[in-house]
């Protein structure tokens, strides 16, 4: 009897301790992530990792992303990179939302049901209306790849490279109705070299932005970030409008530095293009216009190689040399013909078989 009684007491004690442990463990704060392209995956990955830590106070309760679209050469309808990553991480499909607009009532109703404490955006690609912004308890914060208030808009890293900036950075800011104009929680500054292209810069800035976000999450959840955030000076704001495919064409009347910066800024999408004329070497007068995608460039430091040939493209030390405005010249290291793979300048020049190349 005594051993039976002791066993019962042991079982009751352990059951009571387990219940006490469950009751004392605080409920994690629901966080909703909004993002779409591959650069956003870096941020979502950091959030998943941080939420799985033993002392984490939050959980990724759902994601919001752009609807499936046609991507890749097969033009198959595919979920966004963020949606694909979330599915691979085991997030239930009913917690992955892809509304056409963030103001859709059915979507907002589902979002309210999740009772989010915080929403985080990183290249989501949709305007957030007031009725969305009013839902999360601690508001919505955005990772923006620029030093706000500089380069507000859809293409901040690209426009910064196009302007040839030597310094840029990433900002963590509260989202308000006015575009990228909310109070800034924190920023990180970085030097920009003159060779980095937009895809690499964006990837780097969102990676650093995710670290900034994880560092600041405790202050966002306890409310101190809101009281300590710094309002932006609208008088210093600059804009970074969405890039149009029509901007892709290069004009060699401009100086080489302008074209070089544009090639770096528009790398990936939409790219930069130029038209050149191939002239037969036999002086028959036959001409063939080629459209080239310009992939990689450098500024030509020695313009003496032009030898007064202001209309013709020459080949010097592995580069196509294009005469440009102001007596400058641009070295093109890699090109791509329509429907072909990227090749270096030497391979392209050899393919001309002695024909002359003239810029348009």
Beta strands, then each sheet from edge to edge (+ up, - down):
strand 1: 29-35
strand 2: 58-64
strand 3: 69-71
strand 4: 76-78
strand 5: 96-97
strand 6: 118-122
strand 7: 140-144
strand 8: 167-174
strand 9: 184-191
strand 10: 272-279
strand 11: 287-299
strand 12: 312-316
strand 13: 319-323
strand 14: 329-337
strand 15: 342-344
strand 16: 356-359
sheet 1: 5+ 2+ 1+ 6+ 7+ 8- 9+
sheet 2: 3+ 4-
sheet 3: 15+ 14- 11+ 10- 16+ 12- 13+
end
